């Protein structure tokens, strides 16, 4: 099985630390936080046989009271990075790859 060559930290960039993640059939969605910029970042990394193939994958980040943002399309390795400022606000995320999907409730109210 092909391994995804990317990590969530690589995709989001320097300073981001993984806060939460949810695995599902087809991938894992990660929520990261950057303390110096007060930004959250969400990325969905594909796993399994679709890694390296252009197939549907998405990553969504929502900030409580502040709207949301989604990156979706046919990508080979990941969807994202989806970044939003969220100082002092709760966030939730969702992700999908192929027929699998995941979502997480409000948390990380930093």
Protein Blocks (a to p, Z undefined) as FASTA:
>chain_A
ZZdfbdfklmnoghiacfbdcddehiacdddddfklopacdddddehjlnoiacdddddd
ddehiapaddddddfkbgcjddddfehiacdddddehjbccddddehiZZ
